[in-house]
Amino acid sequence: MTRAADRTTMQERILETADRLFYGQGIRAVGVDTIAAEIGISKRTLYNYFPSKDELIVAYLSRRLQPALPSSLPPVQQILGNFERLERTFTSGVFRGCPFVNAVAELKEPAHAANKIALAFKEQRRIWFRDLLIRLDVDAGRARRRAGARRSQGRRHRAQGRVCLAGRCGRQASRRFEARPAAPRQTRAVSYAGLGRSTRCRSSTGGSRPSCDSRV
């Protein structure tokens, strides 16, 4: 094996170990010493490949930022398949949240390069959904895209996706919904003693449950 191949192999070992530990235990909780010890190398050897922990963090996230593979499946199957994969991930027993969101939340450094990678991932997913929805002639502004962390959430999001893709989030349905006359509403002020604020509740004359906006 050539020196270049040896270097590539070691670099991949470092990244695989960093990925497992960073994602499983947290970026802040895992130091370079721990990663080096897990591999069986010195910290100095690790620094020959990644001169700092920040560079290792960037490499870890960049490794996870993979472009979406082209698919010959119809757009509907691709979108619903995405929700099905999310459901499996949520219930896998090893799910700890989105690694990109986790990194931003843990680092709390706006200037860190990890933030750019996280934004790139979000934009990549947004464009992927947008392009598929355009092919389906669905109003992407009304097709809600939310993430959750449990099986019930994964099922709900897939069900919402089915509703949207069935046309209820399409332009014609949107116009019908927006054209529906709103029920007349009454507004009354209610004071809550001890809370130091007043709440204005709006209720329809039909007696439906009021919705309230609290103001300090």
WOPE-V757690 format. One record per residue. N is the residue number from 0. RES is the residue in one small letter. D_LAST is the distance of its C-alpha to the last C-alpha in Angstrom with 1 decimal. Layout:
((N;RES;D_LAST) (N;RES;D_LAST))
//
This chain:
((0;m;69.6) (1;t;69.0) (2;r;66.8) (3;a;64.3) (4;a;64.1) (5;d;63.7) (6;r;60.8) (7;t;59.1) (8;t;59.6) (9;m;58.1) (10;q;55.1) (11;e;54.4) (12;r;54.7) (13;i;52.2) (14;l;49.7) (15;e;50.2) (16;t;49.6) (17;a;46.6) (18;d;45.2) (19;r;45.7) (20;l;44.3) (21;f;41.4) (22;y;40.2) (23;g;41.1) (24;q;39.9) (25;g;37.6) (26;i;38.3) (27;r;37.1) (28;a;38.9) (29;v;42.3) (30;g;44.3) (31;v;47.3) (32;d;49.6) (33;t;48.6) (34;i;49.3) (35;a;52.6) (36;a;53.7) (37;e;52.9) (38;i;55.2) (39;g;57.8) (40;i;57.8) (41;s;57.0) (42;k;53.8) (43;r;56.1) (44;t;57.4) (45;l;53.9) (46;y;53.1) (47;n;56.2) (48;y;54.4) (49;f;50.8) (50;p;50.6) (51;s;47.1) (52;k;44.5) (53;d;42.3) (54;e;45.3) (55;l;45.8) (56;i;42.1) (57;v;42.5) (58;a;45.8) (59;y;44.4) (60;l;41.6) (61;s;44.1) (62;r;46.4) (63;r;43.9) (64;l;43.1) (65;q;45.8) (66;p;46.3) (67;a;46.2) (68;l;49.8) (69;p;51.2) (70;s;51.8) (71;s;54.1) (72;l;52.0) (73;p;50.4) (74;p;46.8) (75;v;45.5) (76;q;47.3) (77;q;45.9) (78;i;42.3) (79;l;42.6) (80;g;44.7) (81;n;41.9) (82;f;39.6) (83;e;42.5) (84;r;42.9) (85;l;39.3) (86;e;39.7) (87;r;42.8) (88;t;41.0) (89;f;38.0) (90;t;40.5) (91;s;43.1) (92;g;42.2) (93;v;41.9) (94;f;38.8) (95;r;36.2) (96;g;34.1) (97;c;34.7) (98;p;36.6) (99;f;35.2) (100;v;31.5) (101;n;32.5) (102;a;34.2) (103;v;31.3) (104;a;28.9) (105;e;31.5) (106;l;32.7) (107;k;29.4) (108;e;31.5) (109;p;30.6) (110;a;34.1) (111;h;36.0) (112;a;38.4) (113;a;37.1) (114;n;34.0) (115;k;36.4) (116;i;38.3) (117;a;35.1) (118;l;34.2) (119;a;37.8) (120;f;37.7) (121;k;34.6) (122;e;36.2) (123;q;39.5) (124;r;38.0) (125;r;36.1) (126;i;39.4) (127;w;41.3) (128;f;39.2) (129;r;39.0) (130;d;42.8) (131;l;43.5) (132;l;41.1) (133;i;42.8) (134;r;46.1) (135;l;44.8) (136;d;43.4) (137;v;40.0) (138;d;36.8) (139;a;35.4) (140;g;32.0) (141;r;31.7) (142;a;33.5) (143;r;30.7) (144;r;31.7) (145;r;29.9) (146;a;31.2) (147;g;31.1) (148;a;32.8) (149;r;34.5) (150;r;37.3) (151;s;35.2) (152;q;33.0) (153;g;36.2) (154;r;37.6) (155;r;34.5) (156;h;34.4) (157;r;38.1) (158;a;37.7) (159;q;35.0) (160;g;37.4) (161;r;40.2) (162;v;38.2) (163;c;37.4) (164;l;40.9) (165;a;42.3) (166;g;40.9) (167;r;37.8) (168;c;35.8) (169;g;38.5) (170;r;38.4) (171;q;40.0) (172;a;37.7) (173;s;34.7) (174;r;36.0) (175;r;36.7) (176;f;33.2) (177;e;31.6) (178;a;34.1) (179;r;33.1) (180;p;31.7) (181;a;28.1) (182;a;27.8) (183;p;26.4) (184;r;22.8) (185;q;21.2) (186;t;17.6) (187;r;16.3) (188;a;13.1) (189;v;12.7) (190;s;11.1) (191;y;11.1) (192;a;12.6) (193;g;11.9) (194;l;8.6) (195;g;6.7) (196;r;4.5) (197;s;6.8) (198;t;8.5) (199;r;11.3) (200;c;14.4) (201;r;17.4) (202;s;20.8) (203;s;24.2) (204;t;26.8) (205;g;28.8) (206;g;26.6) (207;s;25.3) (208;r;22.5) (209;p;19.1) (210;s;16.6) (211;c;12.9) (212;d;10.0) (213;s;6.7) (214;r;3.8) (215;v;0.0))
//
